[in-house]
Structure formats: C-alpha cells, structure tokens
C-alpha cells in the first residue's frame, strides 16, 4: 500500500488517528523514517484548517515501529506568525517517533533576501540519469523511482546524491510528499562502510519554500557525512527540485553498527 492508500484507511481516535503500517514501507524491523514522519505531519496538519505552511521539523526516531500504530498531535503554541505542534507515533512496543513541527506565515516587513544553497556541480539531468538496480536497497525502495545523479567515480567519499521520485502522489499534500521523499537516501557515510546496519536517531529539516514544486515528480537529494566516530555519525542533507532550486536543508544523526 502507498501512503495515499494508507491515509484513506485511517481510523479516527482522540487526538489523531490509528492505522496499520504496510509491510511495503518497512525497513528491517521498523518503518522507513520518512513514512512515519509523514504520518506525524498528517496528524499535525489535522489540528487546524488555517495552519500556515510548514517551515521546520525536528524528528526523533525513538524506537521500532511496525504493525498497528496510533498517531496523535497537539498544538503547543499559536503565535501571530508561527504555530508549533508536537506529534508522536506509538506502536504496541511504545513510542517510536516524536516530532515538533513549526508552521510559519510570511513576515511581510522583512527585507532580507538570501538564497545560498546551490545544487551540486556536475549533476546528470534526471531524464539522462541511470536508474538504480530494481532490487537494490531496503524493502521500501520499490515505492520510489531512483536514479544516480552524479557520474560514477572510483573515489570513495562520504556522499550520496540521487534523483528520487515517489510513485504514488495522488491526493498528498506537497509538504507531506516532500517529507516522505527527503529521508530516502542511505547515510552519506555508506560509501565508506558498505552495507552495514544503521539506525537514524534524529533529523532536523528546514523547508526553504512555503510550497514545494518540481517537474515530473523528480527531487534531487544529497547527503554528506561530516563526522563518524565510535558508531555515531552526523550528516548534512539537502533537497532541490528538478530546476536546481533548493527546497529543503537539514541534518541527521545516525548510529552506524559497522
């Protein structure tokens, strides 16, 4: 089941909704982080019909999530321009994800303009990029189209850069779709480690637009590892649309078991 199909079957509960995590979205013994974060955002969006656009999310991956889950959210504060909401996803095993979302409208009196998130150099256009092998990657990978965005190189460096497109977007809010896609890459350090077990711990993502848009569904994702020691890894992340316009930036902490 896709995310739109999952959302069509949710059951209302106090403070949110209940649903079943489809097996097609599992990553080992837990759920793909982008999927569980998207569920949390859906619950937060349901708190009020007049929330401004999402501009930031802080996500903690607390424990494994699978099977039946309950997703609840609450408003923490509503200000003149910004609103804060918290959400959590809970399974039979306990809390699996917590998130804080910041929704913010425009500040019209601000005259500051700064756009310094250039797309990487040497990118292969999505329509010319080679696809990843169909069987490569975790179990949830078939929900996406994936293509290599950088030319093949013998140099090993802590960077992963792909084109990613969600296959089923019917009825999805653009921000929910972006959040679902933005965590798609393997850790940036993976080219140095090979296929070892990993576990995301925290994720901060800042949205650089009130309305993410792209052509033909393609997003350019890049993860760059900048630290790894005794199993704790940190990475910078960014996402651009098909025209090279930055849509989001972030960072993530990842446990590396190998």
C-alpha positions in Angstrom: 0.0 0.0 0.0 1.2 3.5 -0.8 0.9 6.4 1.6 -2.3 7.8 -0.1 -3.8 4.3 0.2 -2.8 4.1 3.9 -4.3 7.5 4.7 -7.6 6.5 3.0 -8.0 3.8 5.6 -7.0 5.7 8.8 -9.4 5.3 11.9 -10.0 8.5 13.9 -9.1 8.3 17.6 -8.8 11.0 20.3 -6.1 13.4 19.3 -5.3 11.8 16.0 -5.8 8.6 14.1 -4.8 4.9 14.1 -3.6 2.9 11.1 -1.5 -0.1 10.1 2.0 0.3 8.7 2.1 -1.6 5.4 4.8 -4.2 5.0 5.9 -2.4 1.8 7.2 0.5 4.0 9.2 -1.5 6.5 13.0 -1.1 6.8 14.2 -4.1 8.7 12.2 -4.3 12.0 11.0 -0.7 11.8 9.2 1.7 9.4 11.1 3.9 6.9 11.6 7.1 8.8 10.2 9.3 6.0 6.9 7.3 6.2 6.5 7.6 10.0 7.4 11.3 9.9 4.8 11.9 7.1 2.2 10.2 9.3 3.1 12.5 12.2 2.8 15.6 9.9 -0.6 14.4 8.7 -1.8 14.3 12.3 -0.4 17.8 13.0 -2.0 19.2 9.8 -5.3 17.9 11.0 -5.2 20.1 14.2 -6.4 23.2 12.4 -7.6 24.1 8.9 -5.8 27.5 9.0 -2.2 26.5 9.8 0.4 28.4 7.8 2.9 26.5 5.7 5.3 24.0 7.4 8.8 25.6 7.7 10.7 23.3 10.1 10.5 19.8 11.6 12.5 18.2 14.3 12.1 14.4 14.4 13.4 11.8 16.9 13.4 8.2 15.9 12.9 6.7 19.4 12.2 3.0 18.7 11.0 0.5 16.2 7.6 0.9 14.6 5.5 -1.7 12.8 2.0 -3.1 12.7 -0.8 -1.2 14.3 0.2 2.4 15.3 -1.6 5.4 16.9 -0.6 8.9 15.7 -1.5 11.8 17.9 -0.7 15.5 17.7 -1.3 18.7 19.7 -0.9 22.4 19.3 1.9 23.7 21.6 1.5 27.4 20.8 -0.1 29.6 18.2 1.5 33.0 17.6 0.9 35.8 15.3 3.1 34.4 12.5 4.1 30.9 13.7 2.5 27.9 15.3 4.2 24.9 17.0 2.7 21.4 17.1 4.0 18.2 18.5 3.2 14.7 17.3 4.1 11.1 18.3 3.7 7.7 16.7 3.2 4.8 19.1 3.0 1.1 18.5 2.5 -1.8 20.8 6.2 -1.6 21.7 5.9 2.0 22.8 6.8 5.4 21.4 8.6 5.0 18.0 8.7 8.6 16.8 8.3 12.1 18.3 8.2 15.3 16.2 7.9 19.0 16.6 6.6 21.0 13.6 6.9 24.7 13.1 4.3 26.3 10.7 5.0 29.9 9.8 3.5 32.5 7.5 5.3 35.3 5.7 6.7 38.3 7.6 6.0 41.0 5.1 8.1 43.7 6.7 11.3 41.6 6.3 13.5 42.9 3.5 16.3 40.2 3.9 16.9 38.0 0.8 19.5 35.2 1.0 19.4 32.1 -1.2 22.8 30.3 -0.8 22.1 26.6 -1.3 23.4 25.9 -4.8 22.8 22.5 -6.3 26.0 20.3 -6.6 28.1 20.7 -9.7 28.2 18.1 -12.4 24.6 16.8 -11.9 23.3 14.4 -14.5 19.7 15.5 -15.5 17.0 13.2 -14.3 16.0 12.2 -17.8 19.5 11.1 -18.6 20.5 9.6 -15.3 20.9 5.8 -14.9 18.4 4.0 -12.6 19.5 2.1 -9.6 19.1 -1.7 -9.9 15.5 -2.6 -9.1 16.4 -4.9 -6.3 18.9 -2.6 -4.7 18.2 -1.0 -1.3 15.8 -1.7 1.6 12.3 -3.2 1.4 10.5 0.2 1.0 12.6 1.2 -2.0 10.1 0.0 -4.7 7.8 2.8 -3.6 10.2 5.2 -5.4 12.0 5.7 -8.7 15.7 6.3 -8.1 18.5 7.4 -10.4 22.2 8.2 -9.9 22.6 11.9 -10.1 26.4 12.0 -10.2 28.9 10.4 -12.6 30.4 7.2 -11.4 33.7 7.7 -9.7 36.4 5.4 -8.2 36.9 7.9 -5.4 35.3 6.9 -2.1 33.8 9.8 -0.3 31.0 10.2 2.3 28.4 11.4 -0.1 25.2 10.1 -1.7 23.4 12.0 -4.4 20.3 10.6 -6.2 17.3 11.7 -8.1 14.2 10.4 -6.3 10.5 10.3 -7.3 7.6 9.0 -5.3 5.4 6.7 -7.4 2.0 7.4 -5.9 1.4 11.0 -5.0 -2.4 11.1 -5.5 -4.0 13.4 -3.0 -0.9 14.0 -1.0 -0.2 17.5 0.4 3.1 18.8 -1.2 4.8 19.1 2.2 3.8 15.6 3.2 5.2 14.3 -0.1 8.4 16.2 0.4 8.9 14.9 3.9 8.2 11.3 2.7 10.9 11.7 0.0 13.5 13.7 1.9 14.8 10.8 4.1 15.1 8.4 1.1 18.9 8.3 0.8 21.2 5.9 2.6 23.6 7.6 5.1 26.2 9.7 3.5 28.9 7.6 5.1 27.6 4.4 3.4 30.1 4.6 0.5 32.9 4.3 3.2 31.3 1.5 5.2 29.5 -0.7 2.7 26.2 -2.3 3.6 26.3 -2.3 7.4 23.3 -1.9 9.8 22.4 1.7 10.5 19.7 3.5 12.5 18.6 7.1 12.2 18.4 8.8 15.6 17.4 12.4 15.0 16.5 14.5 11.9 16.2 18.3 11.5 14.7 19.6 8.2 14.1 23.2 7.4 11.8 24.0 4.4 13.0 26.8 2.2 9.7 27.3 0.4 6.1 27.5 1.5 5.1 25.3 -1.5 7.5 22.7 -2.8 7.1 22.2 -6.5 9.1 20.3 -9.2 8.9 18.9 -12.7 7.8 15.3 -13.4 8.0 14.5 -9.7 11.8 14.4 -9.5 13.7 15.7 -6.4 17.4 15.9 -6.2 18.7 14.6 -2.8 22.1 14.8 -1.3 23.5 13.5 2.0 27.1 14.3 3.0 28.7 12.7 6.0 30.9 15.1 8.1 31.6 13.1 11.2 31.7 9.4 12.3 33.3 8.1 15.5 32.6 5.0 17.6 29.3 4.4 15.8 27.9 7.9 15.9 27.6 9.7 12.5 26.5 13.2 11.5 25.5 14.3 8.1 24.2 17.4 6.2 21.3 16.9 3.8 19.7 19.0 1.1 16.9 18.7 -1.5 16.4 20.6 -4.8 13.7 20.5 -7.4 14.3 19.5 -11.0 15.3 23.0 -11.9 18.0 23.2 -9.2 16.0 25.4 -6.8 16.7 24.4 -3.1 13.5 23.2 -1.4 14.9 22.0 2.0 18.1 21.6 4.0 18.7 19.6 7.1 21.0 17.4 9.2 20.7 13.9 10.7 22.4 11.8 13.4 22.8 8.2 12.5 24.1 5.2 14.5 26.4 3.0 12.4 26.9 -0.6 13.5 29.9 -1.4 11.5 
